[in-house]
């Protein structure tokens, strides 16, 4: 995958009229993958100074405009007030992905197949065939994004005592914005970008055990496995609930529980399952970075009730 992305970056920068950089995210890179590495996420963002505006934006969203620069590369995607229009930028990036993957110089592109993205998804999704007998194709999300070199104003100041100070400093030096439609009517809704803390999440999760050398990441992996089993048992009824919801829950759980010694793993797992079930049933898992942003708001009550019921049954030994 590293070779594939390096070649894709080279091809894209040869075609694009603005310079691009890539950020590797997802469970493979924060070392919490639980099964075969068949999913990868990559953010592609313009290598230029950009600014975020939070005034009159709903929690977890912002508007984007150019920073102080002489570059006019993004001008075709700006509105009359100078804001970057998510729909225009997304289409330009999707066209660039399409051209790059089908470019004759990019041989690995022949191994890819475009997948239909879920409604509202910010990702251009492809299947990459490794050409290895018995190995499933890899699901790759190519996500157009904007990188802002500061910590967003709506976000709280985080001070997790379970990672080193320098890890927190690295985690909070920047954030990304991606094109995810706000689910309700909002003035200038077509200019809203979803704030993504992918960079901070990766730093915190990757180094979650660095101070105590305990079982924080093990608990997270086990919950992810439980989620996968629940989905396999209820494939038609559990659809929206995902690993991102678990990640937001676990970061808060890491803060609340003082010790994560390895001999405490079973008790901590039981406590996490109980607390997760309660949070899902009540329909509230706060964004770790912006607590007033409820990340589980789009999971319907019927699905939440089923998840809570499954988690209770697990604790009672009835799986």
Number of C-alpha atoms within 10 A of each C-alpha: 11 8 9 13 15 12 17 20 17 13 20 23 15 12 14 17 10 16 14 16 14 18 15 18 16 19 19 18 15 18 14 17 17 15 9 10 12 15 16 17 18 18 21 18 22 18 13 19 15 17 17 24 15 16 11 12 18 17 17 25 27 22 24 22 18 19 13 10 9 7 12 9 13 15 13 12 18 18 13 8 7 12 19 24 20 26 16 14 19 20 13 16 21 18 12 17 23 15 16 23 22 15 17 12 11 16 13 19 20 13 14 19 15 13 13 10 13 10 8 11 14 20 23 21 22 20 18 22 17 15 10 8 6 7 11 15 18 18 19 21 21 21 24 26 28 27 24 20 15 13 17 25 12 19 18 12 13 12 12 17 12 21 19 15 12 9 17 20 14 13 20 21 14 18 19 25 25 24 26 19 19 17 10 8 8 13 10 10 16 15 22 29 26 21 24 22 21 19 20 22 22 19 19 22 22 19 20 23 17 15 11 14 14 18 20 26 21 17 21 24 20 15 20 20 16 16 20 17 12 19 17 12 12 15 11 8 15 21 12 13 18 15 17 15 18 18 18 19 23 21 20 16 18 20 13 10 11 10 15 21 13 14 10 12 16 11 11 20 19 15 15 20 21 16 16 23 21 18 17 24 18 13 19 17 22 19 23 22 21 18 15 16 17 18 20 22 14 11 16 14 14 11 18 23 16 18 23 21 13 20 24 17 12 16 14 9 8 9 10
